[in-house]
Amino acid sequence: MRDPFKIDGPTCISFSGGRTSALMLWMVLQANGGLPAGAVVVFANTGKEEEATLDFVAECQDRWGVPITWIEYAPEALYGFRQVSHRTANRTGEPFEKLIQSRKFLPNPVARFCTVELKILPAIALMRALGFTEHDNLIGFRADEPLRVASLKASPSGGKAGVERRAPMAEVGLGNQDVLAFWRNQPFDLALPVINGKTMHGNCDLCFLKPPFQRLSLINEKPSRATWWIEQERAIGGTFKKNEPSYQQMSDFARDQSKLFDPDEEAIACFCGD
């Protein structure tokens, strides 16, 4: 049986900056005795990642001695992206904002063009710029993500000529618990908490695909997280997700929700004690 982590041709290894794709990268390095020729590890920064994510990408790079190419969406550049580093990576949402301004409407659950334009297409453009007209693309989908894996199998190219996408983690049956077990035994880890098995802070900080309770919790934790999202909705005159509160409404609720309760109300007596 072929080792799905073994690389034998031009390959883009998509590193999202999370624990799963980091483990995938580690397994590629183990299977190949390092990063083989023709393999490129790509981290596409949207400008809305948590600082801990950027630090984790840099630490994987340094500790494992593997080159990671950092790129950002830049439509004004020759190939539509610019190469950055941990130091120069944008932290204010500029790449994402440029995309919204060019489209003149907001990404949403029906038109999720942000992932395609900010991550997928710049990575393909990088491979083309390096001279690879065809390449495999390794993606960190796990075995316990059947819908994502099924979608990948149904369209291996993702509609992009010359690209063959694979999910080696799913192929060998690795799930979230395997990922977390791996990182518990490492000398470093992504500095974002795991809550009920999920990294709630991962990916774009207040991504509209995160459920409302999760976004509200993240706004409660750090109110300034909502500012950029509010500004984008205001500039376009719409919302990222219909039939749900706007980011301004969520921010207002997070600020005012304490007014829903009387801070001086006494607890009802019972025999539980403290």
N, C-alpha and C positions, 0 to 999 in steps of 0.2 A: 504494500500500500504506500502510495506517495505521501511524503511528509508535507502537509499543506503550508508549513512555514519555510520550506526549502524554496529558495529563489533561483531560477535558472534563466532569467531574461530581464529586460527592462521592467522595473517595478516601482510604483509610487506607494509608499507606506503612509497612509493617512493617520497622523497623530493628532488627536483632538485636544490633547492635554489632560485627559482623564485617566483613571486607573486602568480601565479595560484596554484602551489602545496602547498604553505604556507597557502593559504585560504582553500584548501582542508583539510589540517591538522587541522586548526582551527575548521572547521565544524565537523570533526571527534571528536575532543575534546568536542565540545558542545553536540553532539548527544549521547556521551557515558559518559558524566560527568567526563572527563579526559581520559587518555590513558588506555584502558582495558588490562587485562592480555592476553598475547599471541600476542599483537600488538607490532610491532617494527618499529620505524621511522628510515629510512636509508637515509643518504646523502653520495653518492659515489663521491669522489673527483678525478678528472682527473689530477689535477696539472695545468690546464690551465683556471681555473675560475678566474674571477675578484675578487680582494680583497673584494670589496663590497658584493659580493655573500657570501663569507665565513663569513663576519661580520653579514650578515642578518640571516644566519642559526644559528649562535651563539646567536643572539638577540632573535630569535623566541624561542629557547631553554630556555633562561634565563627568558624572560618575561612571557612565558606561562607555565613555570615549567614542561616542557616535555622532557624526555630523548631522544636525537637524537644520533644514532650510526653513527659515521663517519668512512668510510672505503675507502681503496685504493687498486687498483689492485696490487698484489704482487705475481707473479708466484712462487717465491722461498719459500713462506710461506706455512704452512701445508694445509690450505684450499684455497689457491690462493688469499688471501687478507690479509691486515693488518688493524688493528683498530687504528685510529688516533684521533686527537682533533683539535679544532680551532687553538691551538698553534702549534701543530706538523704537521698539514696538509701540504702537499707539495705545493709549489708555483712556481716551476720551470719546470713543465711538466714532471717530472721523471716517474710517472706511465704510462703516454701516450707514452713516449719515449721507455720504456721497452717493451711495447706491439708492437710498430713498429719494434724494433730490433728483437723481437722473430719471427715476421711474415716475416720480410725481404722485405716487400712492404708496401706502404702507403694505409690507408683507402681511399675510394673514394665513389662517389654517387652510384656505382654499388655494391661495397663490403664495406658496412658501418659497419665493424666489431668493430669499436671503441666503439659505444654505447653498443653493446652486451657484449664485453669483459671487458670494464671499469666500466660499471654500472649494467647491468642486471645480468650477471653471478656472480659477487661478492656478490650482494644482495641475490641471491638464495643460494649461498654458506654459507652466514651468517645464513640464516634461517635453513639450514641443520645442521650447527654447533651447533645451539641452540636446535636441536632435533626435528624440524618440518619437517616431510617427505612430508606434503602437506600444502599449504597455499594459501590464497587469496593475490592478489597484487593490491593495489589501486594506480592508475596513474592519474596525473592531466591533462587529456585531457578535453577540454571544448566542449560545444555544438556547438560553431562556428568553430570547427575543424573537419568537417564531414569526410574527408579522413582518418584522424588518427583514429577517432572513428570507422569508417567502417572496417578498417584494424584490429582493436582490436576485434570487434565483429566476424569477419571472422575467427580469430584464437585466442580465449581467452587464450589459454595456451602459445602462442608464440612458440610452439614446445618444451616447457620445461615440462617434466612430473611432475605432482603434483602441478602445478601452475595454478591458475585461476585469470586472470587479469580483473579488472573492472575500469570503469571511472565514479565515482559518480557525478562529476561536470557536465558531459554531460547528465547523467541520469536525473538530475533535471533541465536541460535547462540553466545552467549558462554559460555566455559568457565573452569575454574580458572586455566589459564595466562594467559588474557586478563586476569583479575582481578589476578593477581600482577604482570603486566607493567604494568598501570596504576599500581599502587602503587609500583613501582620508580621511577617517574618523577614522583612527587609529593613536595612538601616536607615531608610528614609521613606517618605510617603507624601502624597498630595495633602497639603494642609487645609483641607476642607472636610467638615464633619460628615460622617455617614449616619443618616437618620432613617431608621426602618429599612436598612439595606440600600438606601439611595443617597447619592451626593446631590442634595437639593441646591447647592450653590453652583453646580457645574454648568458649563456652556455659557451662553450669554446670561448676564446676571439676573435679568427679569424677563427672559424669553416668554413671549406670549403663548407658547405651547405648554408652559408650566401651568398647572391648575391654579385657580385664583387663590385658594387658601395658602399655597406655597409662595406665590408672589407677595401676598399680604404679609406673610411671616417674614419674608426677606426685607420688605419695606419697613416693618416694625423694627427689625434688627438694625437696619441702617437706612434711615429715611432718604438720604441723598441718592440712593440707588434709583429712585423713581424720577429724578430730575430730567435725565436725558430722554427717557421714554415719554414723559409729559411734553417735552419740547418738540419731539418728533410728531406726536399726535396734533399738537397745536399748530405746527407749521403746515401740515397737510390738511388739517381740518377734518380729521377722521380718527378712527381707532384701529388698533391692531387686531382686535377681535370683537365682532359684533355680538350683541346679546349678552355682553359682560360689561362690568364697570370699566370706565376708562382708567388710565394710570393716574390721572388727576383725582378721580373719585376714590380710587384705592388709597392714594396718598392722604386724602382728606380724612377718610375713614380711619386709617391707621393713626392719624394725629388726634382724632376726636373720639375714638371708641371708648376711651376711659370715661367719657361723660355719660356713657350708657348705664353706669353703675354708681351706686352711692358708696363712696370710700369709707363712710362711717357706719355702714350697716353691720349689725351684729350677726355672727353665725348662729344658726339654729342649734339649740342644745341637743346633744345626743350622748351616748355612752361610749363613743369610740375613743375619746381622749386624744392626746397629741402623740 
